[in-house]
Amino acid sequence: MAKKELKPSELAAKQAADNEAALEALRARRKKEQLRLQKSKGSQKRVGKSWKNDIGIFIFLILLGAFMVFPIYIAIISSIKPINELFIMPPKLYSLDPTLDNFKDLFQVANNSWVPFSRNVFNSLFVTITATVFHVIFACMAAFILAKCRFPGGKLLNKIVVISLLFNSTVTYIMQYIVMAGMGMINTYAALIFPLIPASMGLFLMIQSIGQIPDAMIEAAKVDGASLFSICWGIVMPNSRPALMTIIIFEFQAAWNAAGGSVVYDEALKTIPTVVQQIALAGLSRQGAIAASAVVLMIPPLVIFIIAQGQVMETMAHAGMKD
């Protein structure tokens, strides 16, 4: 039986009736929601809806921020204190007679050594940048293979990476020294750079970040004929930028503060932390220079963190991507 066609007027009337019915259903649902909210009002307090809660959270964040900034403040104040003020007990949170003589003393002592202080600065920058670059390259490629490629022993390697986080680097120092001595790396830049490259924390963070990328994205790239290398650096790494910036900060800080005085003996190869340790051996007379050196060593990692802090916060709050 053929379906009867409606006239334009009947079709318009039917459409209007359907719209009115849908509108009534929406109104009824909203009314039910309002009634439910009114019933639950007073029994469920929502965080952030009260100005008292906002003030409490604001005060808590101010106290927490002051607690975190306090060590930096103490380091800066100590660097501008004269020698006699450094040993006042109880210590004062301000300087009675601020001076920059500590910084002058630091650079004067450093420049009076066998090599100029600029050479030590170059050594620190060269070791830090080289170790950071190689660590990022190897951590990214290894994390991509461990997180997205299936091969025999892959789960075991992931467990080894997690277990390695439990050990301090000093536990493996003797073995590292034996290996480097056998390869002739002692008293070279390689003795400072190579131990910093296989940092397990950076590898672990990259594995967790890459593991959240949908497999469908990688499979689509494989169908288009992309190689694993192209997928890693063209697709995976741009989507793991927050974790990438995080491991750069961690590795830069670790490499910058690495002394390496037990594996490098040549004065021309020593970094700033090693020189500072030598200055500290002079005793109480160099305490002002030591306080100034703490500020000097703190500046580069702090600058790197300030530049990349937005990406770090995104990493910590990243909930993950789902298929």
Beta strands, then each sheet from edge to edge (+ up, - down):
end
